[in-house]
Amino acid sequence: MNITEISINRPSLIIVLFSIFILAGFLGYKNLSYELMPDFNQPVVVIKTGYPGAEPDEVETSVSRKVEDALSNLEGVDFIVTKSLPNASVLIVNLKYGTDLDQTMQDAQRYIDNIRKELPEDILSPVLSKVSPNDLPIMQVSATSKLPSTEFYQKMKDEFCRRFSS
């Protein structure tokens, strides 16, 4: 017997099966949870070190590489992005999901303090900071108009901001 013969010979079986499928789908839909803005937080630590008067090559060899080598032993590191700029070194340390960000920042500070004597004396103290995607704006909007500035500001505040916020 194939499905066509069963459907013709036993229509009540097909009605019951489809009723069960529809009921299961409805219950599954009702129990489905969703979030408008899910919490997405990849742990990221940014280390900025100022080195006044230094060129990017000098910053890279005397600061960036040494700090990067020190942080390579840090637990939970996914990858490190290093940028050597004039007068500054910036390291962006991307951590694996589930890594305790506060503990990692303490460990990173300890590692940097351990190599502090190997760094040039005239660098500024390294600054560690957390970066969270939740802190960044979802959207940035700019507008121009030929209206007077006070009238344009009031119109943006009263009409457009309400539409965008909803």
C-alpha positions in Angstrom: 0.0 0.0 0.0 1.2 3.4 -0.8 0.3 6.7 0.7 -2.3 7.5 -1.9 -4.3 4.2 -1.2 -4.1 4.8 2.6 -5.4 8.4 2.1 -8.3 7.2 0.0 -9.2 4.1 2.1 -8.8 5.8 5.5 -9.6 9.5 5.2 -10.2 9.8 9.0 -6.5 8.7 9.7 -5.2 11.5 7.5 -7.6 14.0 9.2 -6.3 13.0 12.6 -2.7 13.1 11.5 -3.0 16.6 10.1 -4.9 17.7 13.1 -2.0 16.5 15.4 0.5 18.2 13.1 -1.5 21.5 13.2 -1.9 21.3 17.0 1.9 20.5 17.5 2.8 23.4 15.2 0.5 25.8 17.1 1.8 24.8 20.5 5.4 25.0 19.3 4.7 28.5 17.9 3.1 29.6 21.2 6.1 28.3 23.2 8.7 29.9 20.9 10.6 32.6 22.6 12.4 35.5 20.9 14.1 38.7 21.8 13.9 41.9 19.8 17.6 42.7 20.7 19.4 39.5 21.9 22.3 40.0 24.2 25.4 39.6 22.1 28.6 40.3 24.0 31.9 39.1 22.6 34.5 39.8 25.2 37.1 42.3 23.9 39.9 44.1 25.7 41.6 47.1 24.2 45.0 48.1 25.4 46.2 51.6 24.4 49.8 52.7 25.1 51.0 56.2 24.3 54.5 56.8 23.2 55.0 60.5 22.5 57.3 61.4 19.6 57.7 57.9 18.3 57.2 56.7 14.7 55.1 53.6 13.9 58.1 51.4 13.3 59.6 52.3 16.6 56.3 51.9 18.4 55.9 48.4 16.8 59.4 47.2 17.8 59.7 48.7 21.3 56.1 48.5 22.5 53.5 46.6 20.4 55.5 43.4 20.0 56.5 43.2 23.6 53.0 43.7 24.9 51.6 41.3 22.3 54.2 38.6 23.4 53.3 39.1 27.0 49.6 38.8 26.3 50.0 35.7 24.1 50.1 33.6 27.4 46.8 35.0 28.5 44.1 32.4 28.8 41.0 32.5 26.6 42.6 34.6 23.8 41.0 34.0 20.4 43.1 36.4 18.4 45.0 39.7 18.9 44.9 42.6 16.4 47.8 45.1 16.8 48.0 48.6 15.4 51.2 50.6 15.7 50.4 54.3 15.1 52.4 57.4 15.4 52.7 58.1 19.1 50.6 55.1 20.2 50.1 51.4 20.2 46.7 49.8 20.2 46.1 46.1 20.9 42.6 44.6 20.4 42.4 41.3 22.2 39.4 39.2 21.2 38.6 36.5 23.7 36.7 33.3 23.4 33.0 33.3 24.4 32.5 32.4 28.0 35.8 34.0 29.1 35.5 36.0 32.4 36.3 39.5 31.1 37.1 41.0 34.6 39.6 38.2 35.5 41.2 38.4 32.0 41.7 42.2 32.4 43.3 41.7 35.8 45.6 39.0 34.3 46.4 41.3 31.3 47.3 44.1 33.7 49.6 41.8 35.7 51.4 40.6 32.5 51.9 44.2 31.3 53.2 45.2 34.7 55.7 42.3 34.5 57.2 43.6 31.3 57.0 47.3 32.2 60.8 47.5 32.8 61.4 46.2 29.2 59.4 49.0 27.7 60.8 52.4 27.0 60.8 54.8 30.0 59.0 57.6 28.2 55.8 55.7 27.3 52.6 56.6 29.0 51.0 54.1 31.2 49.0 51.4 29.3 45.2 51.8 29.5 43.0 48.7 29.5 39.3 49.0 28.6 36.4 46.7 27.8 34.5 47.0 24.6 30.9 45.7 24.4 28.9 45.6 21.2 25.8 46.4 23.3 27.3 49.9 24.1 27.6 50.8 20.4 24.7 52.6 18.7 22.4 50.5 16.5 22.0 53.3 14.0 23.4 56.8 13.3 21.3 59.3 11.4 22.3 62.6 10.0 20.1 65.2 8.4 20.3 68.6 6.7 17.7 71.2 6.0 17.2 74.7 4.7 15.1 75.5 7.7 16.4 77.7 10.5 18.5 75.7 13.0 16.1 76.1 15.9 13.1 75.1 13.9 14.9 72.2 12.3 16.1 71.0 15.7 12.5 71.1 17.1 11.1 69.3 14.1 13.7 66.6 14.3 13.1 66.2 18.1 9.3 66.2 17.9 8.7 64.2 14.7 11.6 62.1 13.5 13.1 61.0 16.8 9.8 59.6 18.0 9.4 57.6 14.7 13.0 56.2 15.0 12.7 55.4 18.6 9.5 53.4 18.1 
